[in-house]
Amino acid sequence: AQSVTQLDSHVSVSEGTPVLLRCNYSSSYSPSLFWYVQHPNKGLQLLLKYTSAATLVKGINGFEAEFKKSETSFHLTKPSAHMSDAAEYFCVVSDGGFTGGGNKLTFGTGTQLKVEL
Amino acid sequence: GAGVSQSPSNKVTEKGKDVELRCDPISGHTALYWYRQRLGQGLEFLIYFQGNSAPDKSGLPSDRFSAERTGESVSTLTIQRTQQEDSAVYLCASSLGGQGSYEQYFGPGTRLTVT
């Protein structure tokens, strides 16, 4: 079984300050991990993914995440927030499709990021 | 190119009625997934299609829910005798294959409201 816990349902930062969105996971397999972003009235967009290559993953729009197996964490960071980053962010885990049931994604409950001037 | 499309974008129905939701995946994508997103929650997996293989229905919440896919094309999700707890956004995603290396591309969703 796999699961994801997003530790904060809401995060508020000032524009230009760092962003940290926390995520812990559990998985019976070597997991694939993803961060998706959902802007209001728009579809889900993949920010970045970890699939057992480099533990520090760089994504779009300046976001990155570090896979830490010892801490079962995959926190999302960005050095400097921009107003356009305001959205809901989902941490996602998958067994990679190796259980034969396809690449079923298990989503966290989401973190709403607010960016203030 | 065209992304994943879903119709209708919004559907309001009375409790007890049947509804049918449609998903058009990206051309050439063999894998197709349906998810449900209830208000304030993450997405829940419902069903997975891969090519001509038998679908993985392990996420369907009850026998009122069913889905079909025509080859590697359109899919329809049917909810019979709708209940208020079925109110949610239903999202469809497609990918080139069923392994973890393939990114899932999501459609805009169908917002279902059961009154």
Boltz contact constraints between the chains, C-beta under 6 A:
constraints:
  - contact:
      token1: [A, 32]
      token2: [B, 100]
      max_distance: 6.0
  - contact:
      token1: [A, 43]
      token2: [B, 106]
      max_distance: 6.0
  - contact:
      token1: [A, 43]
      token2: [B, 108]
      max_distance: 6.0
  - contact:
      token1: [A, 44]
      token2: [B, 106]
      max_distance: 6.0
  - contact:
      token1: [A, 46]
      token2: [B, 103]
      max_distance: 6.0
  - contact:
      token1: [A, 51]
      token2: [B, 100]
      max_distance: 6.0
  - contact:
      token1: [A, 90]
      token2: [B, 42]
      max_distance: 6.0
  - contact:
      token1: [A, 94]
      token2: [B, 100]
      max_distance: 6.0
  - contact:
      token1: [A, 96]
      token2: [B, 100]
      max_distance: 6.0
  - contact:
      token1: [A, 97]
      token2: [B, 98]
      max_distance: 6.0
  - contact:
      token1: [A, 97]
      token2: [B, 99]
      max_distance: 6.0
  - contact:
      token1: [A, 97]
      token2: [B, 100]
      max_distance: 6.0
  - contact:
      token1: [A, 101]
      token2: [B, 56]
      max_distance: 6.0
  - contact:
      token1: [A, 102]
      token2: [B, 48]
      max_distance: 6.0
  - contact:
      token1: [A, 102]
      token2: [B, 50]
      max_distance: 6.0
  - contact:
      token1: [A, 102]
      token2: [B, 56]
      max_distance: 6.0
  - contact:
      token1: [A, 102]
      token2: [B, 98]
      max_distance: 6.0
  - contact:
      token1: [A, 103]
      token2: [B, 98]
      max_distance: 6.0
  - contact:
      token1: [A, 103]
      token2: [B, 100]
      max_distance: 6.0
  - contact:
      token1: [A, 104]
      token2: [B, 45]
      max_distance: 6.0
  - contact:
      token1: [A, 107]
      token2: [B, 42]
      max_distance: 6.0
  - contact:
      token1: [A, 107]
      token2: [B, 43]
      max_distance: 6.0
  - contact:
      token1: [A, 108]
      token2: [B, 42]
      max_distance: 6.0
  - contact:
      token1: [A, 109]
      token2: [B, 41]
      max_distance: 6.0
  - contact:
      token1: [A, 109]
      token2: [B, 42]
      max_distance: 6.0
  - contact:
      token1: [A, 110]
      token2: [B, 42]
      max_distance: 6.0
